[in-house]
Amino acid sequence: MKTLLYFLAIGIAISANSQQQGKQSLAQLEESPAGSKIIWFFDAVKSGGVSDESIEKYFSPKLIEKMGADQLMGAFDNIKMNDGTLIMYQADRKKITEYKLIVKGSKSNEWMEMGFYFEDNPPYRIAGFTIDTIEGSFDSLELMYPKSN
């Protein structure tokens, strides 16, 4: 299994809040502070990049300090170049600050698991994310986002 680790959340405390754990609908993602940032991330990959302002708005200061804004911006280019548009098929909320997604790249056509990790407190900016290719067929899953690519 090929693993691509873009960023690992460094030093975040994970909240014990267990409200709304489990599989999430698109509406639940859009309505939650952390989930809405996942939607932004997918849109940013699809559009081909991000600005310095959006890096500061959506990523935690600790991650920006550790990785640098240029490296964060480069991650979007790498994903777009290697995988194409990310297509979400399933979202699972593990904790208030952790989501696992089943996605497929429009270009790579590979199934992947994405992990998103968020700050422990509002505004729940992205503190890290991972992308791992996974084996198996998930063709029975329904397309979740974007509705058209």
C-alpha positions, 0 to 999 in steps of 0.5 A: 500500500502506497502512503502519502503523508502530507501533514500530521497534526502536531501537538493538538489535544483531541476533544472527548466530545462525541456528538454526531460521531459516525457517518456524516451526510453532506449537509452535516459536513456543510453545517459543521465548522470543521466539516465545512473546511473539508468542503473548502479543501476539496473545492480548493483542489478542484480550482487548482490552488489557494492564496496566502489569505486562505492558508491563514484562514483555513490552516492552524498557525502551528501547522503554517509555522511548522510547514510554511505557507509555500509547502501548504500551497504546493500540497494542493498542486501536488494533489491536483497533478497526481490525483486530479479532483478529489471525489468524496464517497464517504465521510466519517467523524471519529471525534470533533477534531478528526474525520476520515473520508473515502475518496477517489482521484478523478485522474489517478482513479485510486481509492484513498482514505483521507484523514483530517485533523482540526484544532481543538477549539474554534475556529477548528482550522486544519491542523493536519491531513493525510492521504493513503491509498487503500486496497479494495473496491468501494464502488457500492458507495454513492458519490457524495461530493462534488455532485459533478466533477 
